[in-house]
């Protein structure tokens, strides 16, 4: 029942990033992981043509989706594919979503989560202004999917600041929650660990927080500190910066005991948001 989070410092070169990701996924599989989470924008960072790359992937003309399927099959590993800039399934020429895919060990796509909350914020760093909505469309659905490691709720990066999403994932049956991310150094130092641990405690889920951690094109730096946090809020694994494959086990009995001793889901007095749900049994 082991799971891994992958930390990278992705650059603009897609082939080089995929080679790094493959090496780290191999490490995760060798350590016994059945599921691994890649960080946000794992295949490329700092490129202005990401939407075009995403449309090529959706049309079957890009390298990333075939690579993902092959890696999953070769390593017998379920993979949460960070994020890719993919257009909506029903509108191939539409504005892309920041899309997180769940691939099973046979290389089949099991679920797609489109990032609900887009990072439009001013940050006191060298870049200063982030406007994800200039390039991406927001998602519309929360996603929970069954895996051999447990029921997985899917989220991405800036979603961490919106507790109601995680309450909804728990209400939909989540036992683990993936959070591929690329937090800025400034916001990460201020809030990253607090948010991950709070979401774990509130939902009594394992948080699988795979982050970018290093320097990227254009002078951007990311906070790193990829983490696996258990349902009691304990930090099981963490890496401050640089590349890593961090693996930890899920203790099913302990998670059930935590939920039984403190049944916060049953005690909830406020209803969770009414979002359409893609729930795959």
NUKETOR-467770 format. One line per field, with one value per atom (N, C-alpha, C): x, y, z; residue in one letter; atom name. Coordinates in pm, whole numbers, always signed. Layout:
% residues N
x: [X/...] .
y: [Y/...] .
z: [Z/...] .
res: [a/...] .
atom: [CA/...] .
This chain:
% residues 281
x: [+82/+0/+86/+204/+293/+260/+282/+259/+382/+401/+517/+475/+552/+541/+677/+672/+791/+815/+937/+975/+1073/+1050/+1134/+1163/+1253/+1275/+1270/+1150/+1131/+1178/+1230/+1278/+1192/+1239/+1161/+1172/+1274/+1301/+1215/+1115/+1020/+1092/+1177/+1244/+1330/+1402/+1485/+1400/+1289/+1199/+1141/+1103/+1047/+1151/+1276/+1382/+1402/+1398/+1409/+1292/+1172/+1053/+1057/+1104/+1112/+1208/+1323/+1420/+1362/+1289/+1232/+1115/+1037/+930/+988/+1097/+1164/+1209/+1259/+1299/+1179/+1067/+946/+899/+898/+854/+948/+1078/+1174/+1156/+1103/+1079/+942/+869/+744/+618/+629/+509/+418/+289/+188/+129/+142/+91/+194/+219/+314/+251/+277/+222/+335/+323/+418/+376/+470/+434/+361/+306/+242/+344/+298/+384/+512/+499/+618/+688/+613/+672/+740/+702/+763/+727/+824/+803/+867/+802/+861/+847/+762/+742/+616/+621/+504/+408/+451/+370/+302/+283/+222/+83/-3/-134/-121/-26/-6/+45/+134/+182/+66/-24/-138/-231/-255/-342/-278/-145/-77/-92/-83/-103/-244/-343/-483/-510/-436/-454/-373/-302/-221/-90/-42/+79/+192/+175/+276/+344/+455/+531/+484/+409/+390/+290/+175/+74/+121/+182/+238/+345/+427/+529/+465/+360/+291/+238/+171/+113/+221/+332/+440/+505/+528/+589/+501/+371/+279/+284/+285/+288/+420/+529/+662/+685/+639/+669/+556/+445/+328/+288/+271/+254/+136/+50/-51/+17/-14/+53/-50/-33/-106/-13/-54/+36/+31/+72/+88/-17/+26/-68/-10/-102/-72/-174/-137/-232/-317/-421/-503/-635/-679/-810/-920/-1042/-1152/-1173/-1215/-1237/-1339/-1439/-1547/-1522/-1403/-1374/-1223/-1174/-1029/-957/-1029/-966/-994/-1054/-1088/-967/-988/-883/-848/-719/-683/-714/-729/-736/-599/-573/-459/-505/-472/-536/-445/-499/-428/-493/-414/-464/-423/-513/-482/-472/-352/-324/-304/-369/-353/-232/-206/-86/-90/-205/-216/-198/-175/-159/-289/-399/-529/-562/-623/-666/-791/-782/-891/-970/-904/-973/-899/-974/-920/-976/-887/-930/-875/-963/-924/-924/-811/-790/-903/-966/-1083/-1045/-940/-903/-775/-783/-668/-594/-462/-376/-362/-451/-444/-411/-285/-243/-117/-97/+25/+112/+238/+331/+458/+510/+630/+756/+767/+888/+932/+1031/+1086/+985/+889/+787/+675/+629/+534/+388/+356/+216/+197/+98/+63/-83/-110/-246/-271/-300/-324/-444/-540/-662/-635/-519/-485/-463/-418/-382/-472/-544/-620/-765/-851/-990/-1003/-1088/-1109/-1192/-1164/-1244/-1380/-1464/-1602/-1642/-1560/-1600/-1493/-1537/-1442/-1438/-1326/-1302/-1251/-1315/-1272/-1270/-1160/-1147/-1092/-1138/-1087/-954/-859/-729/-699/-600/-565/-515/-474/-425/-533/-654/-764/-831/-937/-1012/-940/-907/-823/-906/-894/-947/-837/-872/-771/-784/-669/-664/-531/-513/-389/-356/-238/-170/-260/-304/-380/-511/-560/-679/-662/-537/-511/-572/-593/-643/-794/-860/-1006/-1055/-1074/-1105/-1233/-1327/-1455/-1438/-1339/-1313/-1275/-1189/-1141/-1251/-1338/-1454/-1543/-1556/-1638/-1573/-1441/-1372/-1390/-1379/-1401/-1545/-1640/-1780/-1804/-1723/-1734/-1655/-1596/-1533/-1382/-1316/-1170/-1102/-997/-908/-766/-730/-603/-636/-553/-575/-443/-442/-321/-322/-201/-186/-58/-53/+62/+68/+188/+197/+325/+321/+439/+429/+425/+412/+533/+510/+621/+699/+824/+906/+842/+791/+733/+608/+513/+389/+412/+509/+540/+598/+693/+752/+647/+549/+448/+340/+298/+173/+173/+271/+264/+239/+328/+315/+187/+154/+31/-92/-98/-215/-224/-111/-116/-158/-100/-133/-277/-322/-462/-559/-533/-624/-624/-508/-503/-585/-570/-641/-791/-831/-974/-1044/-975/-1039/-1007/-906/-856/-815/-749/-697/-545/-481/-341/-329/-239/-213/-84/-94/+19/+57/+149/+181/+313/+306/+424/+450/+569/+595/+713/+712/+832/+919/+1051/+1139/+1274/+1285/+1412/+1398/+1494/+1497/+1448/+1375/+1313/+1343/+1315/+1339/+1265/+1324/+1261/+1285/+1376/+1405/+1306/+1216/+1118/+1180/+1149/+1189/+1064/+1067/+955/+1000/+903/+930/+975/+931/+964/+891/+963/+905/+791/+812/+716/+697/+574/+542/+436/+443/+334/+292/+164/+112/+0/+0/-101/-228/-334/-463/-463/-357/-345/-265/-222/-145/+4/+52/+194/+266/+381/+463/+546/+508/+577/+705/+701/+818/+817/+936/+949/+1087/+1093/+1222/+1217/+1316/+1313/+1328/+1433/+1459/+1524/+1527/+1592/+1505/+1559/+1483/+1469/+1355/+1333/+1215/+1219/+1103/+1084/+977/+952/+840/+866/+770/+733/+605/+556/+438/+408/+297/+169/+57/-74/-118/-144/-190/-342/-406/-552/-620/-570/-632/-620/-505/-489/-580/-592/-679/-824/-868/-1004/-1021/-920/-928/-937/-859/-864/-1004/-1062/-1196/-1302/-1281/-1378/-1370/-1248/-1231/-1278/-1259/-1299/-1380/-1509/-1590/-1635/-1538/-1569/-1666/-1662/-1754/-1898/-1924/-2059/-2100/-2004/-2033/-2050/-2023/-2026/-2165/-2171/-2298/-2333/-2235/-2258/-2244/-2331/-2326/-2208/-2151/-2039/-2092/-2009/-2056/-2117/-2213/-2278/-2204/-2105/-2029/-2058/-2072/-2085/-1963/-1982/-1873/-1854/-1730/-1693/-1640/-1721/-1681/-1673/-1555/-1533/-1517/-1606/-1604/-1510] .
y: [-121/+0/+126/+120/+236/+331/+460/+566/+655/+723/+812/+948/+1050/+1181/+1212/+1271/+1302/+1452/+1492/+1633/+1654/+1762/+1795/+1944/+1985/+2127/+2137/+2124/+2110/+2234/+2209/+2314/+2320/+2390/+2404/+2284/+2201/+2088/+1968/+1938/+1831/+1697/+1665/+1534/+1516/+1620/+1610/+1594/+1664/+1650/+1510/+1454/+1319/+1216/+1238/+1146/+1152/+1272/+1286/+1220/+1246/+1188/+1036/+980/+834/+777/+841/+793/+795/+899/+911/+814/+792/+692/+552/+524/+394/+377/+483/+477/+449/+517/+496/+351/+298/+160/+62/+89/+2/+2/+111/+120/+65/+9/-59/+23/+141/+223/+161/+171/+131/+251/+369/+492/+601/+683/+794/+920/+1032/+1162/+1250/+1296/+1389/+1533/+1629/+1767/+1839/+1953/+2040/+2077/+2082/+2121/+2037/+1908/+1823/+1815/+1823/+1802/+1926/+2044/+2167/+2282/+2371/+2494/+2609/+2723/+2845/+2863/+2785/+2798/+2879/+2959/+3039/+2962/+2845/+2770/+2648/+2649/+2534/+2501/+2601/+2564/+2489/+2530/+2461/+2319/+2303/+2169/+2081/+2139/+2063/+2020/+2107/+2070/+1959/+1963/+1855/+1723/+1726/+1604/+1550/+1639/+1596/+1537/+1584/+1534/+1408/+1359/+1238/+1264/+1389/+1425/+1469/+1448/+1491/+1373/+1397/+1288/+1248/+1335/+1315/+1204/+1204/+1103/+961/+938/+804/+766/+861/+835/+792/+862/+828/+686/+652/+518/+410/+435/+337/+324/+437/+432/+354/+378/+307/+157/+118/-26/-88/-20/-76/-96/+1/+1/-59/-98/-151/-53/+74/+183/+269/+302/+405/+541/+631/+761/+873/+970/+1097/+1192/+1226/+1297/+1447/+1490/+1632/+1716/+1807/+1875/+1886/+1885/+1912/+2014/+2101/+2199/+2137/+2063/+1993/+2065/+2075/+2134/+2042/+2094/+2008/+1893/+1778/+1661/+1691/+1776/+1801/+1925/+1987/+2108/+2115/+2039/+2027/+2159/+2259/+2387/+2491/+2448/+2541/+2580/+2676/+2718/+2600/+2572/+2452/+2463/+2347/+2337/+2294/+2329/+2271/+2135/+2032/+1902/+1800/+1734/+1627/+1495/+1403/+1274/+1164/+1067/+946/+832/+770/+661/+533/+423/+299/+221/+107/+30/-37/-35/-85/+27/+149/+262/+324/+291/+346/+470/+568/+687/+653/+671/+639/+763/+876/+998/+1120/+1227/+1358/+1463/+1538/+1650/+1779/+1875/+2007/+2104/+2166/+2254/+2355/+2353/+2439/+2583/+2605/+2739/+2782/+2889/+2938/+3046/+3041/+3126/+3264/+3355/+3494/+3576/+3605/+3667/+3750/+3848/+3928/+3876/+3850/+3789/+3874/+3892/+3975/+3898/+3856/+3791/+3858/+3802/+3867/+3876/+3787/+3791/+3887/+3883/+3982/+3953/+3910/+3895/+3760/+3684/+3555/+3560/+3526/+3528/+3401/+3292/+3165/+3172/+3256/+3263/+3323/+3387/+3435/+3318/+3206/+3092/+2970/+2962/+2842/+2875/+2778/+2783/+2702/+2747/+2675/+2550/+2447/+2325/+2346/+2244/+2253/+2140/+2037/+1918/+1876/+1823/+1753/+1607/+1543/+1408/+1318/+1203/+1098/+968/+893/+769/+659/+537/+423/+376/+347/+291/+175/+91/-18/+32/+160/+216/+284/+294/+361/+459/+519/+614/+748/+793/+910/+1031/+1140/+1270/+1348/+1425/+1495/+1646/+1712/+1857/+1904/+2035/+2093/+2224/+2233/+2356/+2459/+2563/+2674/+2627/+2511/+2452/+2441/+2426/+2404/+2512/+2631/+2742/+2739/+2640/+2638/+2510/+2521/+2405/+2335/+2411/+2351/+2245/+2260/+2156/+2026/+2034/+1913/+1850/+1932/+1878/+1801/+1854/+1786/+1655/+1655/+1531/+1425/+1466/+1370/+1318/+1407/+1364/+1267/+1279/+1187/+1059/+1042/+915/+912/+1025/+1025/+971/+894/+843/+896/+925/+991/+1108/+1212/+1328/+1368/+1379/+1421/+1573/+1633/+1778/+1810/+1782/+1827/+1980/+2036/+2179/+2239/+2374/+2453/+2585/+2575/+2694/+2785/+2914/+3007/+2997/+3042/+3040/+3124/+3241/+3332/+3272/+3227/+3172/+3037/+2962/+2833/+2847/+2939/+2959/+3003/+3079/+3131/+3027/+2945/+2872/+2724/+2676/+2541/+2433/+2422/+2313/+2327/+2450/+2472/+2425/+2456/+2419/+2268/+2203/+2058/+1986/+2024/+1956/+1986/+2108/+2141/+2059/+2047/+1969/+1822/+1769/+1630/+1612/+1703/+1693/+1708/+1804/+1829/+1711/+1651/+1544/+1405/+1394/+1264/+1175/+1241/+1174/+1185/+1095/+1110/+1217/+1313/+1416/+1381/+1373/+1337/+1462/+1538/+1672/+1669/+1657/+1650/+1789/+1842/+1982/+2000/+2113/+2162/+2226/+2204/+2258/+2297/+2421/+2465/+2586/+2602/+2717/+2675/+2766/+2740/+2854/+2836/+2944/+3072/+3184/+3312/+3363/+3300/+3347/+3302/+3212/+3165/+3058/+3067/+2962/+2909/+2780/+2718/+2663/+2648/+2621/+2479/+2382/+2243/+2193/+2120/+2062/+1966/+1885/+1777/+1695/+1650/+1589/+1481/+1384/+1291/+1312/+1346/+1374/+1276/+1221/+1120/+1184/+1106/+1163/+1230/+1212/+1280/+1409/+1439/+1560/+1544/+1420/+1397/+1395/+1460/+1467/+1339/+1250/+1121/+1132/+1208/+1227/+1371/+1427/+1563/+1580/+1660/+1698/+1847/+1921/+2066/+2111/+2065/+2113/+2003/+2024/+1928/+1807/+1717/+1600/+1496/+1427/+1324/+1237/+1113/+1024/+983/+1030/+1007/+905/+799/+688/+664/+638/+604/+509/+435/+341/+404/+355/+392/+286/+327/+236/+244/+148/+150/+139/+50/+30/+155/+220/+341/+453/+467/+570/+546/+421/+388/+418/+390/+417/+566/+646/+792/+843/+794/+840/+792/+677/+626/+702/+729/+799/+943/+1006/+1145/+1158/+1128/+1119/+1257/+1335/+1473/+1478/+1379/+1381/+1373/+1291/+1279/+1402/+1471/+1589/+1716/+1712/+1834/+1897/+2028/+2099/+2179/+2196/+2275/+2184/+2202/+2119/+2161/+2064/+2093/+2148/+2214/+2274/+2169/+2213/+2123/+2136/+2051/+2047/+1912/+1916/+1790/+1705/+1574/+1484/+1376/+1360/+1241/+1140/+1041/+940/+806/+754/+631/+516/+420/+307/+197] .
z: [+0/+0/+0/-65/-66/-181/-155/-253/-256/-369/-384/-437/-399/-463/-525/-644/-721/-718/-685/-691/-805/-881/-994/-994/-1083/-1114/-1266/-1319/-1464/-1539/-1660/-1748/-1874/-1975/-2097/-2190/-2172/-2261/-2222/-2302/-2270/-2259/-2355/-2356/-2231/-2192/-2072/-1947/-1940/-1825/-1816/-1929/-1928/-1887/-1928/-1886/-1736/-1679/-1533/-1462/-1513/-1451/-1456/-1567/-1578/-1474/-1459/-1361/-1219/-1186/-1052/-1033/-1138/-1129/-1112/-1179/-1161/-1016/-957/-816/-728/-755/-675/-686/-809/-828/-757/-762/-696/-545/-490/-347/-307/-404/-374/-392/-449/-470/-574/-549/-647/-719/-659/-718/-695/-799/-787/-845/-780/-821/-873/-997/-1056/-1024/-1027/-993/-1106/-1072/-1170/-1278/-1404/-1517/-1523/-1495/-1491/-1626/-1737/-1869/-1924/-1878/-1927/-1834/-1813/-1736/-1812/-1806/-1860/-2010/-2073/-2218/-2246/-2352/-2390/-2480/-2529/-2624/-2559/-2427/-2361/-2416/-2443/-2502/-2633/-2718/-2845/-2823/-2725/-2691/-2645/-2565/-2517/-2629/-2725/-2837/-2920/-2934/-3006/-2932/-2799/-2720/-2740/-2732/-2746/-2884/-2985/-3122/-3149/-3046/-3064/-3133/-3131/-3202/-3109/-2979/-2884/-2817/-2747/-2686/-2546/-2476/-2332/-2302/-2366/-2334/-2368/-2484/-2508/-2406/-2367/-2265/-2133/-2093/-1967/-1970/-2077/-2087/-2084/-2154/-2157/-2020/-1952/-1818/-1721/-1725/-1635/-1661/-1788/-1822/-1782/-1816/-1789/-1640/-1560/-1416/-1333/-1398/-1327/-1216/-1256/-1162/-1203/-1107/-1130/-1118/-1211/-1215/-1219/-1127/-1137/-1213/-1332/-1424/-1400/-1281/-1251/-1317/-1406/-1495/-1635/-1730/-1870/-1921/-2016/-2071/-2181/-2144/-2242/-2265/-2390/-2416/-2366/-2347/-2305/-2402/-2348/-2434/-2543/-2510/-2607/-2692/-2679/-2756/-2783/-2880/-2902/-2929/-2979/-3007/-2899/-2789/-2682/-2599/-2511/-2418/-2329/-2311/-2236/-2087/-2025/-1880/-1827/-1703/-1633/-1583/-1657/-1647/-1579/-1476/-1406/-1444/-1497/-1543/-1447/-1427/-1354/-1453/-1460/-1552/-1471/-1512/-1435/-1484/-1420/-1450/-1586/-1652/-1789/-1892/-1844/-1934/-1979/-1911/-1947/-1865/-1928/-1855/-1774/-1643/-1552/-1514/-1500/-1459/-1511/-1527/-1566/-1472/-1408/-1324/-1382/-1409/-1457/-1340/-1316/-1201/-1186/-1070/-1046/-1016/-940/-894/-965/-1042/-1118/-1040/-1049/-968/-1035/-998/-1041/-916/-897/-772/-794/-706/-703/-590/-621/-526/-520/-403/-384/-419/-547/-595/-723/-792/-910/-1025/-1026/-1132/-1097/-974/-924/-952/-1073/-1114/-1183/-1138/-1197/-1239/-1365/-1417/-1497/-1426/-1495/-1589/-1554/-1636/-1773/-1793/-1928/-2024/-1971/-2056/-2039/-1926/-1894/-1862/-1886/-1840/-1713/-1622/-1496/-1519/-1441/-1446/-1382/-1393/-1344/-1251/-1239/-1163/-1064/-950/-864/-907/-880/-930/-818/-802/-711/-789/-776/-852/-763/-783/-707/-766/-676/-715/-620/-650/-558/-423/-414/-288/-208/-263/-195/-290/-240/-322/-324/-444/-464/-504/-427/-466/-534/-638/-717/-701/-685/-676/-732/-743/-797/-726/-669/-628/-559/-628/-569/-506/-550/-486/-335/-288/-145/-57/-111/-31/-14/-71/-70/-1/+129/+213/+170/+112/+75/-33/-121/-221/-153/-52/+15/+101/+157/+228/+130/+8/-92/-137/-150/-187/-79/+48/+157/+154/+132/+126/+11/-95/-209/-189/-71/-38/-45/-61/-75/+50/+27/+133/+117/-8/-40/-131/-127/-213/-276/-409/-480/-497/-482/-494/-572/-702/-780/-778/-754/-728/-784/-793/-826/-749/-615/-531/-550/-551/-554/-423/-427/-304/-195/-230/-130/-66/-147/-91/-26/-78/-19/+120/+137/+269/+370/+324/+416/+450/+353/+371/+334/+259/+201/+305/+403/+500/+582/+620/+699/+624/+495/+415/+396/+364/+342/+469/+581/+706/+749/+727/+761/+679/+547/+463/+504/+544/+590/+718/+812/+940/+919/+837/+815/+748/+652/+574/+627/+713/+762/+643/+547/+428/+425/+350/+316/+208/+228/+128/+54/-78/-164/-242/-185/-236/-311/-443/-530/-586/-561/-592/-688/-756/-822/-714/-721/-619/-675/-724/-777/-865/-957/-1047/-1185/-1250/-1379/-1476/-1603/-1699/-1661/-1699/-1671/-1530/-1457/-1322/-1217/-1252/-1153/-1063/-935/-840/-770/-740/-671/-537/-448/-306/-277/-355/-324/-201/-114/+7/-25/-130/-156/-29/-7/+122/+107/+197/+222/+367/+386/+519/+549/+670/+704/+759/+783/+823/+961/+1039/+1168/+1154/+1032/+1007/+1026/+1037/+1056/+922/+917/+798/+789/+696/+683/+602/+493/+408/+357/+339/+288/+227/+119/+59/+30/+79/+67/-79/-147/-283/-364/-496/-584/-614/-693/-740/-629/-628/-527/-565/-519/-518/-372/-311/-168/-154/-79/-69/+77/+99/+233/+219/+325/+323/+372/+322/+375/+475/+598/+702/+706/+642/+628/+764/+849/+981/+1066/+1062/+1142/+1092/+960/+906/+949/+944/+988/+1136/+1217/+1361/+1389/+1316/+1334/+1303/+1194/+1155/+1253/+1313/+1409/+1541/+1586/+1714/+1708/+1594/+1577/+1448/+1452/+1330/+1279/+1233/+1193/+1076/+988/+874/+922/+1023/+1077/+1157/+1213/+1296/+1215/+1086/+1004/+1007/+1037/+1049/+924/+835/+715/+594/+498/+378/+292/+219/+131/+0/-82/-206/-299/-376/-472/-606/-623/-749/-817/-947/-1020/-993/-984/-947/-1052/-1095/-1173/-1075/-1043/-944/-1016/-1023/-1098/-1000/-1008/-913/-963] .
res: [x/x/x/x/x/x/x/x/x/x/x/x/x/x/x/x/x/x/x/x/x/x/x/x/x/x/x/x/x/x/x/x/x/x/x/x/x/x/x/x/x/x/x/x/x/x/x/x/x/x/x/x/x/x/x/x/x/x/x/x/x/x/x/x/x/x/x/x/x/x/x/x/x/x/x/x/x/x/x/x/x/x/x/x/x/x/x/x/x/x/x/x/x/x/x/x/x/x/x/x/x/x/x/x/x/x/x/x/x/x/x/x/x/x/x/x/x/x/x/x/x/x/x/x/x/x/x/x/x/x/x/x/x/x/x/x/x/x/x/x/x/x/x/x/x/x/x/x/x/x/x/x/x/x/x/x/x/x/x/x/x/x/x/x/x/x/x/x/x/x/x/x/x/x/x/x/x/x/x/x/x/x/x/x/x/x/x/x/x/x/x/x/x/x/x/x/x/x/x/x/x/x/x/x/x/x/x/x/x/x/x/x/x/x/x/x/x/x/x/x/x/x/x/x/x/x/x/x/x/x/x/x/x/x/x/x/x/x/x/x/x/x/x/x/x/x/x/x/x/x/x/x/x/x/x/x/x/x/x/x/x/x/x/x/x/x/x/x/x/x/x/x/x/x/x/x/x/x/x/x/x/x/x/x/x/x/x/x/x/x/x/x/x/x/x/x/x/x/x/x/x/x/x/x/x/x/x/x/x/x/x/x/x/x/x/x/x/x/x/x/x/x/x/x/x/x/x/x/x/x/x/x/x/x/x/x/x/x/x/x/x/x/x/x/x/x/x/x/x/x/x/x/x/x/x/x/x/x/x/x/x/x/x/x/x/x/x/x/x/x/x/x/x/x/x/x/x/x/x/x/x/x/x/x/x/x/x/x/x/x/x/x/x/x/x/x/x/x/x/x/x/x/x/x/x/x/x/x/x/x/x/x/x/x/x/x/x/x/x/x/x/x/x/x/x/x/x/x/x/x/x/x/x/x/x/x/x/x/x/x/x/x/x/x/x/x/x/x/x/x/x/x/x/x/x/x/x/x/x/x/x/x/x/x/x/x/x/x/x/x/x/x/x/x/x/x/x/x/x/x/x/x/x/x/x/x/x/x/x/x/x/x/x/x/x/x/x/x/x/x/x/x/x/x/x/x/x/x/x/x/x/x/x/x/x/x/x/x/x/x/x/x/x/x/x/x/x/x/x/x/x/x/x/x/x/x/x/x/x/x/x/x/x/x/x/x/x/x/x/x/x/x/x/x/x/x/x/x/x/x/x/x/x/x/x/x/x/x/x/x/x/x/x/x/x/x/x/x/x/x/x/x/x/x/x/x/x/x/x/x/x/x/x/x/x/x/x/x/x/x/x/x/x/x/x/x/x/x/x/x/x/x/x/x/x/x/x/x/x/x/x/x/x/x/x/x/x/x/x/x/x/x/x/x/x/x/x/x/x/x/x/x/x/x/x/x/x/x/x/x/x/x/x/x/x/x/x/x/x/x/x/x/x/x/x/x/x/x/x/x/x/x/x/x/x/x/x/x/x/x/x/x/x/x/x/x/x/x/x/x/x/x/x/x/x/x/x/x/x/x/x/x/x/x/x/x/x/x/x/x/x/x/x/x/x/x/x/x/x/x/x/x/x/x/x/x/x/x/x/x/x/x/x/x/x/x/x/x/x/x/x/x/x/x/x/x/x/x/x/x/x/x/x/x/x/x/x/x/x/x/x/x/x/x/x/x/x/x/x/x/x/x/x/x/x/x/x/x/x/x/x/x/x/x/x/x/x/x/x/x/x/x/x/x/x/x/x/x/x/x/x/x/x/x/x/x/x/x/x/x/x/x/x/x/x/x/x/x/x/x/x/x/x/x/x/x/x/x/x/x/x/x/x/x/x/x/x/x/x/x/x/x/x] .
atom: [N/CA/C/N/CA/C/N/CA/C/N/CA/C/N/CA/C/N/CA/C/N/CA/C/N/CA/C/N/CA/C/N/CA/C/N/CA/C/N/CA/C/N/CA/C/N/CA/C/N/CA/C/N/CA/C/N/CA/C/N/CA/C/N/CA/C/N/CA/C/N/CA/C/N/CA/C/N/CA/C/N/CA/C/N/CA/C/N/CA/C/N/CA/C/N/CA/C/N/CA/C/N/CA/C/N/CA/C/N/CA/C/N/CA/C/N/CA/C/N/CA/C/N/CA/C/N/CA/C/N/CA/C/N/CA/C/N/CA/C/N/CA/C/N/CA/C/N/CA/C/N/CA/C/N/CA/C/N/CA/C/N/CA/C/N/CA/C/N/CA/C/N/CA/C/N/CA/C/N/CA/C/N/CA/C/N/CA/C/N/CA/C/N/CA/C/N/CA/C/N/CA/C/N/CA/C/N/CA/C/N/CA/C/N/CA/C/N/CA/C/N/CA/C/N/CA/C/N/CA/C/N/CA/C/N/CA/C/N/CA/C/N/CA/C/N/CA/C/N/CA/C/N/CA/C/N/CA/C/N/CA/C/N/CA/C/N/CA/C/N/CA/C/N/CA/C/N/CA/C/N/CA/C/N/CA/C/N/CA/C/N/CA/C/N/CA/C/N/CA/C/N/CA/C/N/CA/C/N/CA/C/N/CA/C/N/CA/C/N/CA/C/N/CA/C/N/CA/C/N/CA/C/N/CA/C/N/CA/C/N/CA/C/N/CA/C/N/CA/C/N/CA/C/N/CA/C/N/CA/C/N/CA/C/N/CA/C/N/CA/C/N/CA/C/N/CA/C/N/CA/C/N/CA/C/N/CA/C/N/CA/C/N/CA/C/N/CA/C/N/CA/C/N/CA/C/N/CA/C/N/CA/C/N/CA/C/N/CA/C/N/CA/C/N/CA/C/N/CA/C/N/CA/C/N/CA/C/N/CA/C/N/CA/C/N/CA/C/N/CA/C/N/CA/C/N/CA/C/N/CA/C/N/CA/C/N/CA/C/N/CA/C/N/CA/C/N/CA/C/N/CA/C/N/CA/C/N/CA/C/N/CA/C/N/CA/C/N/CA/C/N/CA/C/N/CA/C/N/CA/C/N/CA/C/N/CA/C/N/CA/C/N/CA/C/N/CA/C/N/CA/C/N/CA/C/N/CA/C/N/CA/C/N/CA/C/N/CA/C/N/CA/C/N/CA/C/N/CA/C/N/CA/C/N/CA/C/N/CA/C/N/CA/C/N/CA/C/N/CA/C/N/CA/C/N/CA/C/N/CA/C/N/CA/C/N/CA/C/N/CA/C/N/CA/C/N/CA/C/N/CA/C/N/CA/C/N/CA/C/N/CA/C/N/CA/C/N/CA/C/N/CA/C/N/CA/C/N/CA/C/N/CA/C/N/CA/C/N/CA/C/N/CA/C/N/CA/C/N/CA/C/N/CA/C/N/CA/C/N/CA/C/N/CA/C/N/CA/C/N/CA/C/N/CA/C/N/CA/C/N/CA/C/N/CA/C/N/CA/C/N/CA/C/N/CA/C/N/CA/C/N/CA/C/N/CA/C/N/CA/C/N/CA/C/N/CA/C/N/CA/C/N/CA/C/N/CA/C/N/CA/C/N/CA/C/N/CA/C/N/CA/C/N/CA/C/N/CA/C/N/CA/C/N/CA/C/N/CA/C/N/CA/C/N/CA/C/N/CA/C/N/CA/C/N/CA/C/N/CA/C/N/CA/C/N/CA/C/N/CA/C/N/CA/C/N/CA/C/N/CA/C/N/CA/C/N/CA/C/N/CA/C/N/CA/C/N/CA/C/N/CA/C/N/CA/C/N/CA/C/N/CA/C/N/CA/C/N/CA/C/N/CA/C/N/CA/C/N/CA/C/N/CA/C/N/CA/C/N/CA/C/N/CA/C/N/CA/C/N/CA/C/N/CA/C/N/CA/C/N/CA/C/N/CA/C/N/CA/C/N/CA/C/N/CA/C/N/CA/C/N/CA/C/N/CA/C/N/CA/C/N/CA/C/N/CA/C/N/CA/C/N/CA/C/N/CA/C/N/CA/C/N/CA/C/N/CA/C/N/CA/C/N/CA/C/N/CA/C/N/CA/C/N/CA/C/N/CA/C/N/CA/C/N/CA/C/N/CA/C/N/CA/C] .
